[in-house]
């Protein structure tokens, strides 16, 4: 039984780390897009189309 609980904790920890990683990636992408929109307001989006 203890082994089973340890397994679950291990899996939970992996998931938690992946989610944290994902969040960091999203923050980085959002930060990049924000900077880009400040530098080149005409661009608006990565592919150049505007969604106003």
C-alpha positions as CSV (number, residue, x, y, z in Angstrom):
1,X,0.0,0.0,0.0
2,X,2.8,2.4,0.9
3,X,4.5,1.7,-2.4
4,X,1.3,2.6,-4.2
5,X,1.0,5.9,-2.4
6,X,4.6,6.7,-3.3
7,X,3.9,6.0,-7.0
8,X,1.0,8.4,-7.0
9,X,3.1,11.1,-5.3
10,X,5.8,10.6,-7.9
11,X,3.4,10.9,-10.8
12,X,1.7,13.9,-9.2
13,X,5.1,15.6,-8.8
14,X,6.0,14.9,-12.5
15,X,2.6,16.4,-13.6
16,X,3.1,19.4,-11.3
17,X,6.6,20.1,-12.8
18,X,5.3,19.7,-16.4
19,X,2.5,22.2,-15.7
20,X,4.9,24.6,-14.1
21,X,7.2,24.2,-17.2
22,X,4.2,24.9,-19.5
23,X,3.2,27.9,-17.6
24,X,6.7,29.3,-17.8
25,X,6.7,28.7,-21.6
26,X,3.4,30.5,-21.9
27,X,4.7,33.4,-19.8
28,X,7.7,33.6,-22.1
29,X,5.6,33.5,-25.3
30,X,3.2,36.1,-23.9
31,X,6.1,38.3,-22.9
32,X,7.6,38.0,-26.4
33,X,4.3,38.8,-28.1
34,X,3.9,41.8,-25.7
35,X,7.3,43.2,-26.5
36,X,6.8,42.6,-30.2
37,X,3.5,44.4,-30.1
38,X,5.2,47.4,-28.4
39,X,8.1,47.4,-30.9
40,X,6.0,46.8,-34.1
41,X,2.4,47.9,-33.4
42,X,1.5,47.3,-37.1
43,X,2.4,43.7,-36.9
44,X,-0.2,42.9,-34.2
45,X,0.2,39.1,-34.6
46,X,2.9,36.7,-35.6
47,X,1.5,36.2,-39.1
48,X,1.0,39.9,-39.7
49,X,-2.8,39.9,-39.7
50,X,-4.5,42.1,-37.2
51,X,-7.4,40.9,-35.0
52,X,-8.9,44.2,-33.7
